[in-house]
Amino acid sequence: MEAAVCAHFHWTREYLLWGVSWQNVQMMLIDMPTPVYDEDDSYVDGDDPEALAAYINML
């Protein structure tokens, strides 16, 4: 997981271990947006209210 975090944020391993608190890293990861896919594995645009409403109604 360290490598994925470092690659995503363009950090060195040293910075991840000693330069930023682990609690902050966890909050950053939790707050990251996640893509939403419908039944056909097609991406649902969360910024489009109509597409999002259609997805919610599908559930």
RAJO-V501416 format. One record per residue. N is the residue number from 1. RES is the residue in three letters. SS is DSSP state (H for helix, E for strand, - for the rest). OMEGA is omega as a letter, one per 40 degrees, with the letter a starting at -180 (999 if undefined). D_CENTER is the distance of its C-alpha to the mean C-alpha in whole Angstrom. Layout:
n: (N;N)
res: (RES;RES)
ss: (SS;SS)
omega: (OMEGA;OMEGA)
d_center: (D_CENTER;D_CENTER)
This chain:
n: (1;2;3;4;5;6;7;8;9;10;11;12;13;14;15;16;17;18;19;20;21;22;23;24;25;26;27;28;29;30;31;32;33;34;35;36;37;38;39;40;41;42;43;44;45;46;47;48;49;50;51;52;53;54;55;56;57;58;59)
res: (MET;GLU;ALA;ALA;VAL;CYS;ALA;HIS;PHE;HIS;TRP;THR;ARG;GLU;TYR;LEU;LEU;TRP;GLY;VAL;SER;TRP;GLN;ASN;VAL;GLN;MET;MET;LEU;ILE;ASP;MET;PRO;THR;PRO;VAL;TYR;ASP;GLU;ASP;ASP;SER;TYR;VAL;ASP;GLY;ASP;ASP;PRO;GLU;ALA;LEU;ALA;ALA;TYR;ILE;ASN;MET;LEU)
ss: (-;H;H;H;H;H;H;H;H;-;-;-;H;H;H;H;H;H;-;-;-;H;H;H;H;H;H;H;H;H;H;-;-;-;-;E;E;-;-;-;-;-;E;E;-;-;-;-;H;H;H;H;H;H;H;H;H;H;-)
omega: (i;a;a;i;i;a;a;a;a;i;i;i;i;i;i;a;a;a;a;a;a;i;i;i;i;i;i;a;i;a;a;i;i;i;i;i;i;a;a;a;i;a;i;a;a;i;i;a;a;i;i;i;i;i;a;i;i;a;999)
d_center: (14;16;16;12;11;14;14;10;12;15;17;20;20;23;21;18;21;23;22;19;19;17;16;15;12;12;11;9;6;7;7;3;4;4;7;11;14;17;20;21;17;17;14;15;14;13;15;18;20;22;20;18;21;22;19;20;23;23;21)
